Structure formats: structure tokens, C-alpha cells
Amino acid sequence: MNLVDRILTIVITATITSAIWIVAGGSLIENATSASQRGTTRPAEVAPSPETTDQNGANAGGDGETVPATLLDLDAPTASKTGQPRQLVIPVQNIRPSDLTDTYSDSRGDNARLHEAIDIMAPRGTTVLSAAPGKVEKLYRSDAGGNTIYVRSVDGQTIYYYAHLDGYAEGLREGQRVRRGQRLGEVGSSGNASDDTPHLHFAILQTTTDAEWWEPAHAVNPYPLLTAR
């Protein structure tokens, strides 16, 4: 074979080899991007979202433990060592713990009964907040309490009672889920409260999940729970 034939053979071989690689490579690329392959070539699953803490590095309970973001302000108040609910916010806007007075053991009705609640004094129209997350069990108008709200905790074992309201927050309805700190209404003096001393009557009642909102329940003093550091 002379030199010309050898050069011609090399050129033909190189051309055929290049054509084969072009065809094969194109098929591989097409297969990798086809719908049938997307399931096996998708990016790795994203990592779980980091847990959320407040500005002090603590959760809503203030105990230094973190709470998943999806649960923040939705979980029921956890039980303290005494079995009482905590993680409450003061249910009247702009009221500090030092502004509160413990009226839980005061007598009412000419010494016929105990108060078993605290009265939080504030100007009429001041926003009333949900002390804890839960569900609006009942909006009720009574001669004694006036405009009242019964909020049952997420676990169903605690009822938060708000009374003497001037009115309800717009759109508030029975069965509605509420967040901790959500607006429920306004301070007033409806019911048997004096017009001269508008306030929120706030009570905490321990109950059972199958008990109705109106059934007797064990009262808990809100004062130490709202003023605890």
C-alpha cells in the first residue's frame, strides 16, 4: 500500500469513528433529559428547615428549647411541674405583669362565691388578645359576663374565658382556630361590670376533652402564670 492509500484509509477511519461518537453521544443526552429519566436524575431532596427561635434564642415558652416553625404559636401551653398551663401572653394589649393585680381569691356576690379569675383593668376599647392558641368554642352573651368568649386549648383540656368585652374582633366566629396573641375583641363593661371600670375578666378552667364549654370545670389562678418570669 502506497503513502496516498494509507493517508486515505486514516482519513476515512477517523471520519467514521467521529460520526459514531456523535450519534451515540446525542442518544445519551436525549435519554438523560427524557421524562422517564427525570425521576432518577432530579436534584437531592432539600434539607429540613431549621428550627425557629425568637430573638433571645428561646421558644415561645421562654425555656431555651427550640420549636419547629410549623408548630410555633399553634401548640397547646405545656404543663409546668405543678401541672398548670404556661406559655401565656397577657390577654390585654400594652399591659405589663407589674400592672396586674391578683383578684382570684376575692369574694363576689356578698361573699357568696369566690372570683376565681383576675380583672385586668384597661381603657374601654383596648385590644383583648388570645392568651394561648386554641379554638373558639363559644361566643356567648350572658347577663353576668356580657359579651364572652370561650377558647378551648389545642389539647382540649383547658378553657380560657374572656368576659365583659365591649365587642368581638371582626370576623371572629365559633370553631375558628386562634393563635397566641391574636386579637379577639375589645375591653369593655358589658354584663354586670360597672361602666366606670372597664376591664377584662379572664379565667382559666381545666376540663376534659369530652366536657361541654358550659359544664363545671376546675378553676386555675391566672395571676402567677401571667406574671411568671
C-alpha positions in Angstrom: 0.0 0.0 0.0 1.5 3.3 -1.1 1.5 6.5 1.0 -1.6 8.0 -0.6 -3.6 4.9 0.1 -2.5 4.9 3.8 -3.5 8.6 4.2 -6.9 8.0 2.6 -7.5 5.0 4.9 -6.7 7.0 8.0 -9.0 9.9 7.0 -11.9 7.5 6.2 -11.4 5.7 9.6 -11.3 8.9 11.6 -14.5 10.2 9.8 -16.4 7.0 10.5 -15.3 7.0 14.2 -16.3 10.6 14.7 -19.7 10.0 13.2 -20.3 7.1 15.5 -19.5 9.1 18.6 -21.7 12.0 17.5 -24.7 9.7 17.1 -24.1 7.8 20.3 -23.5 10.9 22.3 -26.7 12.5 21.1 -28.7 9.5 22.1 -27.3 9.5 25.6 -28.1 13.2 26.1 -31.6 12.7 24.8 -32.2 9.8 27.1 -30.9 11.6 30.1 -33.3 14.5 29.6 -36.4 12.4 28.8 -39.4 12.3 31.1 -38.6 8.7 32.0 -35.2 9.7 33.4 -36.2 12.8 35.4 -37.1 10.8 38.4 -33.6 9.4 38.7 -31.6 12.5 37.8 -33.5 15.1 39.9 -31.5 17.1 42.5 -31.2 15.8 46.0 -34.1 16.5 48.4 -33.8 19.8 50.2 -32.6 19.6 53.9 -35.3 20.1 56.6 -35.9 23.8 57.5 -34.0 24.9 60.6 -35.9 25.2 63.9 -37.2 28.6 64.7 -36.3 30.6 67.8 -37.1 34.1 69.0 -34.7 36.9 69.3 -33.5 35.6 72.6 -32.8 32.2 71.3 -35.7 30.7 73.1 -39.1 29.5 72.0 -42.5 30.9 72.9 -42.3 29.2 76.2 -39.1 31.0 77.2 -37.3 27.9 78.4 -34.5 27.9 75.9 -35.7 25.0 73.8 -36.4 25.4 70.1 -39.8 24.7 68.5 -40.3 23.7 64.9 -41.6 26.6 62.8 -44.7 24.7 61.8 -45.7 24.4 65.5 -44.9 27.9 66.6 -48.0 29.6 68.2 -50.1 26.6 67.4 -49.3 24.2 70.2 -51.1 24.0 73.5 -49.5 25.5 76.5 -47.2 22.9 78.0 -47.7 21.8 81.6 -45.4 23.1 84.3 -44.1 21.0 87.2 -47.3 21.9 89.1 -49.5 20.7 86.2 -50.6 24.2 85.3 -50.6 25.7 81.8 -47.9 28.2 80.9 -46.6 30.0 77.8 -49.4 32.5 78.2 -49.4 36.1 77.0 -51.2 38.8 79.0 -54.5 39.0 77.2 -54.8 42.8 77.2 -52.6 44.8 74.9 -49.9 47.1 76.5 -50.5 45.6 80.0 -47.3 44.6 81.8 -47.0 41.9 84.5 -46.5 44.7 87.1 -49.8 46.2 86.1 -51.7 43.1 87.1 -53.5 42.5 90.5 -54.3 39.1 91.9 -58.1 39.2 92.4 -58.5 35.4 92.1 -59.5 34.9 95.7 -61.6 38.0 96.1 -65.2 37.4 97.1 -68.2 38.3 94.9 -71.9 38.4 95.4 -71.9 39.5 99.0 -69.3 36.9 99.9 -71.4 34.2 98.3 -68.6 33.0 96.0 -65.0 33.4 95.0 -64.0 35.4 92.0 -61.8 32.6 90.6 -60.5 34.9 87.8 -58.5 38.1 87.5 -59.8 41.5 86.4 -57.4 43.3 84.1 -58.1 47.0 84.1 -57.7 48.9 80.8 -59.4 51.7 78.9 -62.5 50.8 77.0 -61.7 49.6 73.5 -58.2 48.3 74.4 -57.5 45.2 72.3 -58.1 41.8 74.0 -55.6 39.2 72.9 -55.7 35.4 72.9 -53.6 34.3 75.9 -52.9 30.9 74.2 -53.6 29.1 70.9 -56.8 27.2 70.6 -60.3 27.1 69.1 -63.2 29.4 69.7 -65.6 27.1 71.5 -68.4 29.6 72.1 -69.3 33.2 71.7 -71.9 33.9 74.3 -73.9 36.8 75.7 -74.8 36.4 79.4 -76.4 38.8 82.0 -73.3 38.5 84.2 -70.4 38.2 81.8 -71.8 40.3 78.9 -70.0 39.5 75.7 -67.9 36.5 76.5 -65.5 34.1 74.6 -64.7 30.6 75.5 -61.4 29.4 73.8 -60.5 25.7 74.2 -56.8 24.8 74.1 -55.4 22.6 71.3 -55.3 19.6 73.6 -58.9 20.2 74.6 -58.2 20.2 78.3 -58.2 23.9 79.1 -60.7 26.6 78.5 -59.7 30.3 78.5 -62.7 32.6 79.4 -62.8 36.2 78.4 -65.8 38.3 79.7 -67.2 41.9 79.8 -66.0 42.6 76.2 -67.2 45.7 74.5 -67.3 43.8 71.2 -65.7 40.9 69.3 -62.9 41.2 66.7 -64.3 41.5 63.1 -64.8 38.0 61.6 -64.4 36.1 64.9 -66.6 33.0 64.8 -67.2 29.8 66.7 -65.0 26.9 65.5 -62.2 29.3 64.4 -58.6 28.5 65.3 -56.8 31.4 67.0 -53.1 32.0 67.6 -51.4 33.1 70.7 -51.6 36.9 70.8 -54.4 37.1 68.2 -56.9 39.9 68.6 -60.2 38.6 70.0 -62.1 41.8 70.8 -62.1 45.0 73.0 -62.1 45.7 76.7 -65.5 46.9 77.9 -68.0 46.7 80.7 -70.8 44.6 79.2 -72.8 42.3 81.6 -72.8 43.2 85.3 -69.5 45.2 85.1 -69.6 48.9 86.1 -69.4 51.4 83.3 -66.8 53.3 85.3 -64.3 50.4 85.4 -64.0 48.7 82.1 -61.9 45.6 82.3 -61.3 42.1 81.1 -62.5 39.3 83.3 -60.0 36.5 82.5 -60.4 32.9 83.8 -58.6 29.6 83.2 -60.6 26.4 83.6 -59.2 22.9 83.5 -61.6 20.5 81.9 -61.7 17.3 79.9 -61.8 16.8 76.1 -65.4 15.4 76.2 -66.8 18.1 78.5 -69.0 20.9 77.1 -67.9 24.5 77.4 -70.7 25.3 79.9 -70.0 22.3 82.2 -68.3 22.9 85.6 -64.5 22.9 85.4 -61.6 23.4 87.8 -60.5 27.0 88.0 -56.8 27.9 87.9 -55.4 31.2 89.1 -54.1 33.1 86.0 -52.1 35.6 88.0 -48.9 33.6 88.7 -49.0 32.2 85.2 -49.2 35.7 83.6 -46.5 37.2 85.9 -44.0 34.4 85.9 -40.6 35.4 84.7 
